[in-house]
């Protein structure tokens, strides 16, 4: 019998005991992580170095890239190691930082939807509604609320007593940790998850409404090229946000199973890696301003190497 006074580490689930499959999983995770790492670092660097991109949209995008880097770095690097053990403190830290960065991500995606709504549907008031002060305030609220969410979830999750230290997941996922509970205290965290889900779905509904209004405004654009540009930008945004929130809802709100199925594992891999890898591609690399800035950046790097 285990409890919080005797559990000093947890045992995580490995994907496979077969060496060849372990190598395949390692390569897949490494590729995902490197794409996310390079994509988000490039976006941050290009926007910071280019004064023409110092606008509200790209300010939020830099913060989103930082949150994406943090979120994907919490789970993927650990899953690529052969060590399946994680300390009690390390597990709590993993829960905190994952919830922290994911909450910031959702908040910033909501703010960015609002930014696009104002820019397209009410452009005359854009500079007033998205002033420098309001952008900074919204961003601070996003990061502070994410920090508080992380603390609340860690408190609710690790206040329980444990009957086992084997987590049936490749990282410290809250639903699988709650499965180890020996007491009814896990219901506190269940309540916190339900309340969090209500807030996340509220953000999701706001995002949907914003994009519906955007699409209505876009349909009034006389130029077919203008409509295609707006749709090619907005639709991928909406798809990634929907994928992220729906799969997270599936992982955190479904009944806790004793052993996760293959579908559970695939869903977990998707929500904790794919959106953070796709965000820099969808939100920026498809953007003409970012493409131009990236081109100038690579030319500058090339000439600097030639000079050296």
Secondary structure, 3 states (H helix, E strand, C coil): CCCCCCCCEEEECCCCCCHHHHHHHHHHHHHHHHHHHHHHHHHHHHHHHCHHHCCHHHHHHHHHHHHHHHHHHHHHHHHCCCCCEEEHHHHHHHHHHHHHHHHHHHHHHHHHHHHHHHHHHCHHHHHHHCCHHHHHHHHHHHHHHHHHHHHHHHHHHCCCCECCCEECCCCCCHHHHHCCECCCCHHHHHHHHHHHHHHHHHHHHHHHHHHHHHHHHHCCCCCHHHHHHHHHHHHHHHHHHHHHHHHHHHHHHCCCCCCCCHHHHHHHHHHHHHHHHHHHHHHHHCCHHHHHHHHHHHHHHHHHHHHC
